[in-house]
Amino acid sequence: MSRLTRKLITQISLTLCVVFLLSFSVNTYLLPKYFLYEKKNKLDELVTALEHMELKTLVAQLETIAEHNQVTIVASSLSESVNDLNSDLLVQLNRKGITLSKFWLTEESMVILREGGRVNKIFDQVKLKSSFLVNFVTVGDTVFAVGESISHSEDTIQIVNRFNAYLWIGMFVLLVLLSVLYTKRIVKPLAELNQAAEAISRLTFIKTDIRTGDEIESLAHSINQMSDNLKEAHQSLEAKNANLRHFISDISHELKTPLALIHVYASGLQDGLDDGTYAAVIRKQSEDMSGLIDRLLELSGLQEDTSLFEPVDFKKLFMETIAVYGNAFRQQGIELQLDVALNEDIRVMADRRKLQSVLNNWMSNAMKYTSGSFVTIKVETKEDVLHFQISNPTHAAKEAEWDRVWEPFYVLESSRSKKFSGTGLGLSITRTILQQHQASYGLTVRDGIVTFYFALPYN
């Protein structure tokens, strides 16, 4: 038996014991007093009603009233002496089956009755284990005694309490058995939830299948949802940690190579081996390091920098970019094929500087990494969305190889030849910018052509 089951059964048992003790105490000490109180109120109400009746009417309806109210009513003349009045009333009561060992009205009581007051008395009949509660009232010149027999309640209450004790014991046993069954139904799913929570705390993201149709099922659903969310977050964190390790390895490599070259050529200068090119090499490597650091700072700044969104004339921005890169494409012998279908009033909500950075990165990458003699750019609008795509031939035909290009420092060419002299940070920067703009983006590789694309709503 689980601790929770024992705790619930103990609490239920204590509650039952307290209720039984309260019931026993009420029956023993309060019930007799309440019973007598109710009988007195009943007689008082009846006597009050009799006082307002005419004497002839009252005498004529006396038996009917007594039978209807389940009381005994006798009457005698107020003009009689105290002893004669007591004897007369006692005889009448005996005839009605009320045998009293003592019954009397005193002179003080007679004075009260003659003045129109009431006299209330209760006579114990010890041998009969009962009492006779009686109210004396005067109507005209006649004294009426209205009474009711009340059984002594001690024996009755003892019997009731004994019966209740047997009843409560049976109920207690039954309730304990039912409590065991019901608490198992409650504790079992809770135990499953506890095991699931412990497994989740050990980073084992399991789920439970609990169908109770109540709050426990709702709790199980919430824990399952939490397990899924934590699993996704954990996998994401592991992926980020792996990327971070890869990032540190790559940046170490990127910085180590120019530093080694600078060290070698600086040593050559000290040894007098300079052929006139050592200083230029050192300067070139230091400029590459500076550019790399600038790109790293740009990528880092994008994580904290807030974007200044404003309506941007995309066609104007795009044509400015084409003007900058047009000569560079021609010098490389690359044909720039444009398919632009934009109106003059197409404006997208964007940070102009960052959106221009995306265009610059993608155009410079297309120019450096194309394996053919052309680059195609297509811009169009569909259903209030601006679509931009840039395509170029590539030797890397597998799209799976291209999926990692969004990671920092990743390049498809492992040789890192001089032709591919980029830092490997451009696409990471563009991905961060497009995510900040909540733009849909991606790449496709088909028939030896790689296409980068993004889409932004316009107004």
Protein Blocks (a to p, Z undefined) as FASTA:
>chain_A
ZZklmmmmmmmmmmmmmmmmmmmmmmmmmmmmmmmmmmmmmmmmmmmmmmmpcfklmmmm
mmmmmmmnopacddddfkbcfklmmmmmmmmmmmnopacfbdcddfklmmmmmnopacdd
ddddfknopacddddddehjaccddddddddfklmmmmmmmmmmmmmmmmmmmmmmmmmm
mmmmmmmmmmmmmmmmmmmmnopacdddddehpaklmmmmmmmmmmmmmmmmmmmmmmmm
mmmmmmmmmmmmmmmmmmmmmmmmmmmmmnopaghlmmmmmmmmmmmmmmmmmmmmmmmm
mmmpccddddddfklmmmmmmmmmmmmmmmnopacdddddddfklccdddfklmmmmmmm
mmmmmmmmpcbfbdcdddddeehiacdddddddfblbfklmmmmmpghiafblnlpaklm
cgolmmmmmmmmmmmnopacddddeehiacdddddddZZ
